[in-house]
Amino acid sequence: MPAQKEIRICAGTACHASGRVAVREAIKEELAARGLTDTVPIVETGCHGFCEQGPIVVIQPQGIFYPHVKPAQVGKIIEASVVGDGAAEKLLYKDPQTGAPVAHERDIAFYNLQKRLVLAQNGKIDPYSIDDYLARKGYGSLAKVLIDNDPEAVVDLVEESGLRGRGGAGFPTGTKWRLTRNAPGDFKYVICNADEGDPGAFMDRSVLEGNPHAVVEGMIIAAFAIGASEGYVYVRAEYPFAVQRLTRALEQARERGILGDNILGSGFSFDIRISQGAGAFVCGEETALMASIEGRRGMPRTRPPYPAIEGLWGKPTNINNVETYA
């Protein structure tokens, strides 16, 4: 039996800006005209990474990669790669050195030397769908952590992994978690710093747009490990897709009992709020970020005390970058 065809459309910010909505509507119309609406799913994914080639469409299971797709080209793509098993050669990506057409995404030089970890699911799953995430073992690590019910072991594992902060400073994540876990206090916070100061750095945005549940899962695990009951994601308001997709991810997680009171029946409770920043460069610094969440002017403060001891509203607080949690 032939494998199920699937049309993946990049729905990252860059592809959106270059016309992916018009391409999506053209694909829907073409599938409807051919009676394929119910048999060929369209999946709008996170950023594929090759932003200069947008709008990007990939036909699965072959992995046929079409760049710079225009609505007028959709009919040829559907005919060649959905109805048929080939490729519309004139519409394929061209190797910049040889000029030869490259049909498969995996064979493009931009991709074939990459080893994706945090971005492994970008371009594969619908960021608005918790079911897509669950189908790829999403929240499996959280379930194991809650079943084992050993926060100290989680901190030990993160320390042993050698994971460092991905925001630039490279501070050992396990050490930060242990400091917050050992800090005295009956209420603790977890914060995700999604405020990218460099206007050309969109890694955090790409993760939140493409796989928000990975960040949510990481934050819940961190909260369990350090004993926190409330979390915040501090994200720039000018990242509308990141905010929308993260908001939906939080709603879905609450609906499934993965976030909120008594998570997965474990007795552990934790919830996450979104705090939108106004884009001030300084609020990427963790103490300025906390001041902004508290409703004050985003100004750094002297340290010590460090956030792990005295952070948000004077309580022990663990702050990590988007990529670290994911």
C-alpha atoms as one frame of an Amber mdcrd trajectory, in Angstrom:
protein
   0.000   0.000   0.000   1.493   3.393  -0.977   2.574   5.664   1.846   0.274
   8.492   2.936   1.038  11.769   1.199   1.297  14.884   3.352   1.905  18.503
   2.406   3.994  20.487   4.864   3.974  24.263   4.583   6.472  26.328   6.535
   4.510  28.711   8.755   7.490  30.501  10.260   7.567  34.292  10.291   9.806
  34.577   7.208   7.673  32.262   5.066   4.543  34.033   6.284   6.025  37.358
   5.200   6.843  35.966   1.753   3.340  34.709   1.035   2.635  31.333   2.667
  -1.050  32.151   3.336  -1.763  32.589  -0.380   0.132  29.366  -1.110  -1.847
  27.484   1.542  -5.165  28.667   0.116  -4.064  27.696  -3.400  -3.141  24.215
  -2.148  -6.533  23.832  -0.451  -8.322  24.853  -3.638  -6.246  22.480  -5.770
  -6.819  19.542  -3.447 -10.554  20.277  -3.376 -10.711  20.434  -7.165  -9.050
  17.021  -7.357 -11.157  15.459  -4.597  -8.141  15.028  -2.327  -9.140  17.243
   0.598  -9.950  14.325   2.906  -7.029  12.124   1.887  -4.046  14.486   1.748
  -3.482  16.449   4.977  -1.912  19.895   5.028   0.396  20.513   7.999   1.542
  24.054   8.734   4.823  23.627  10.560   7.362  25.762  12.342  10.348  27.337
  10.645  12.372  25.034   8.354  15.420  27.236   8.823  16.136  28.067   5.172
  14.269  31.361   5.410  15.619  32.939   2.215  13.871  30.178   0.229  10.358
  30.871   1.467   7.555  30.133   1.071   8.712  26.527   1.483   6.551  23.492
   0.743   7.719  19.926   1.369   5.817  16.892   0.092   6.057  13.828   2.302
   6.874  10.976   2.504   9.291  11.611  -0.376  10.653  14.798   1.179  10.378
  16.776  -2.080  11.453  20.351  -1.343   9.909  23.279  -3.198  11.267  26.803
  -2.529   9.818  30.212  -3.401   6.431  28.623  -4.077   3.846  30.814  -5.790
   0.111  30.086  -5.922   0.285  29.679  -9.707   2.798  26.827  -9.296   0.695
  24.758  -6.911  -1.096  22.781  -9.616   2.171  21.481 -11.074   3.457  20.550
  -7.601   0.292  18.620  -6.729   0.271  16.835 -10.077   3.921  15.792  -9.905
   4.422  15.008  -6.210   0.985  14.320  -4.700  -0.932  12.663  -7.507   2.353
  11.264  -8.821   5.532  10.232  -7.010   7.955  12.442  -8.893   8.927  16.107
  -8.784   8.198  19.218 -10.824  11.817  19.636 -11.847  11.661  23.260 -12.946
  10.319  24.264  -9.525  12.962  22.481  -7.436  15.749  24.061  -5.431  18.875
  24.685  -7.516  22.311  24.002  -6.096  24.057  27.418  -6.024  27.383  25.974
  -7.204  26.321  23.523  -9.913  22.888  24.842 -10.847  21.562  21.277 -10.725
  18.062  20.729  -9.321  17.933  19.043  -5.902  14.677  17.233  -5.231  14.983
  16.021  -1.650  15.273  18.231   1.405  17.823  15.837   2.936  20.173  16.312
  -0.045  20.328  20.106   0.124  23.732  21.265   1.370  22.122  23.665   3.849
  20.466  20.733   5.626  22.538  17.614   5.094  25.340  18.501   7.500  22.990
  19.586  10.267  22.296  17.522  13.354  19.158  18.993  14.852  18.420  18.536
  18.530  16.306  21.396  19.867  14.963  22.015  16.362  14.455  18.327  15.534
  10.664  18.650  15.233  10.599  22.025  13.470   9.286  21.515   9.981   7.587
  18.257  11.000   4.821  19.055  13.474   1.961  21.510  13.697   2.866  23.863
  16.583  -0.835  24.330  17.335  -1.340  20.579  17.858  -0.538  18.894  21.159
  -1.423  15.587  19.502   1.436  16.025  17.021   3.807  16.578  19.947   2.454
  13.615  21.903   2.755  11.387  18.830   6.513  12.037  18.864   6.928  11.048
  22.521   6.243  14.570  23.737   5.737  14.899  27.501   7.184  11.419  27.882
  10.143  12.723  29.871   7.797  14.665  32.138   5.685  11.553  32.757   8.799
   9.559  33.688  10.004  12.287  36.035   6.643  12.423  37.807   6.391   8.626
  38.072   9.901   8.365  39.533   9.053  11.219  41.949  12.681  12.049  42.703
  13.451  15.766  42.169  17.009  15.365  43.443  17.686  12.717  40.796  16.470
  15.113  38.093  18.945  17.763  39.213  21.703  15.133  39.337  20.886  14.060
  35.775  20.957  17.632  34.442  24.314  18.180  36.153  25.718  14.961  34.690
  24.501  15.900  31.213  26.767  18.957  31.169  23.939  21.133  29.867  24.852
  24.801  29.988  22.751  27.911  29.616  22.067  28.533  25.929  21.523  32.253
  26.304  25.222  33.052  25.944  26.742  32.938  29.439  27.083  29.152  29.481
  26.457  28.772  33.219  25.915  25.096  34.151  22.176  24.490  34.210  22.323
  21.755  36.835  24.228  24.035  39.214  21.619  26.762  38.775  18.788  24.303
  39.430  20.509  22.959  42.540  21.082  26.439  43.945  17.402  27.276  43.496
  16.282  23.916  44.872  18.426  24.338  47.999  17.425  27.963  48.577  15.144
  28.425  51.588  11.609  29.521  50.808   8.076  28.189  50.621   7.379  29.622
  47.154   9.655  29.491  44.125   9.441  30.552  40.490  10.656  29.319  37.119
  11.179  31.871  34.350  11.881  31.329  30.663  13.845  34.208  29.157  12.566
  34.566  25.576  13.697  38.161  25.198  16.272  38.193  22.400  18.254  41.403
  22.414  20.043  40.986  19.088  17.592  42.051  16.345  19.087  39.463  13.999
  18.904  36.509  16.408  15.668  34.587  16.084  16.540  31.242  17.674  14.138
  31.677  20.598  11.392  32.840  18.275  11.905  29.833  15.988  11.636  27.375
  18.879   8.506  28.968  20.340   6.900  29.251  16.899   7.783  25.719  15.848
   7.604  23.570  18.989   6.216  25.450  21.996   5.327  22.258  23.885   9.024
  21.371  24.169   9.606  24.579  26.127   6.531  23.969  28.295   7.680  20.427
  29.091  11.168  21.623  30.005   9.781  24.295  32.310   7.507  21.819  34.116
  10.420  19.431  34.654  12.558  22.292  35.989   9.740  23.377  38.309   9.365
  19.845  39.669  13.101  19.570  40.224  13.460  22.821  42.169  10.047  22.861
  43.888   8.467  25.781  42.030   4.724  26.232  41.682   4.506  29.117  39.220
   6.324  30.050  36.023   6.601  32.874  33.516   7.665  33.078  29.898   8.966
  36.560  29.187   8.632  37.107  25.438   8.702  40.118  23.171   5.293  41.352
  22.050   6.659  41.779  18.507   6.789  37.973  18.207   3.034  37.517  17.562
   3.228  33.953  16.223   5.396  32.872  19.149   2.896  34.371  21.606  -0.115
  32.874  19.806   1.364  29.377  19.566   2.683  29.395  23.113  -0.712  30.597
  24.394  -2.425  27.722  22.583   0.150  25.237  23.882  -0.530  26.317  27.469
  -4.292  26.020  26.925  -3.924  22.529  25.479  -1.598  21.415  28.276  -4.134
  22.558  30.869  -6.956  20.780  29.014  -4.977  17.511  29.090  -4.019  17.803
  32.774  -0.361  18.412  31.934  -0.348  21.893  33.442  -2.145  23.287  36.478
  -3.312  21.461  39.595  -2.300  17.847  40.246  -0.397  17.341  36.977  -1.084
  13.874  35.524  -2.420  12.810  38.912   1.007  13.183  40.531   0.061  15.635
  43.276   2.465  18.196  41.776   0.925  21.519  40.709   2.484  24.136  38.461
   1.207  26.727  36.016   2.779  29.118  33.492   1.875  32.662  32.533   3.075
  34.726  29.590   4.544  38.159  30.236   4.979  40.240  27.090   7.858  42.691
  27.001   7.924  45.936  25.061  11.230  45.202  23.341  13.681  47.013  25.637
  17.166  45.637  24.975  18.094  45.699  28.660  15.233  43.359  29.597  17.189
  40.450  28.207  19.272  40.755  31.390  17.683  38.539  34.022  17.275  41.031
  36.850  15.871  43.703  34.508  13.537  41.055  33.119  12.218  40.259  36.596
  11.662  43.945  37.301   9.609  44.181  34.118   7.456  41.178  35.114   6.881
  42.840  38.484   5.535  45.909  36.681   8.561  48.092  37.374  11.023  49.795
  35.048  13.326  47.191  33.501  16.609  48.074  35.187  19.370  45.645  36.206
  20.196  45.387  39.881  23.452  44.623  41.602  24.236  41.018  42.547  24.429
  39.252  44.955  21.825  38.284  45.917  21.379  36.170  42.822  17.923  35.230
  41.489  18.341  31.663  42.762  18.281  33.107  46.284  16.226  36.279  45.877
  14.541  36.632  42.523  11.016  37.431  41.364   9.160  39.273  44.152  12.024
  38.358  46.460  11.498  34.594  46.053  14.030  31.982  44.840  13.826  31.947
  41.051  15.348  29.809  38.313  15.852  31.598  34.984  16.868  29.776  31.817
  16.802  30.504  28.106  14.207  29.054  25.670  16.736  26.716  24.091  17.898
  25.431  27.477  14.392  24.350  28.488  13.599  22.891  25.050
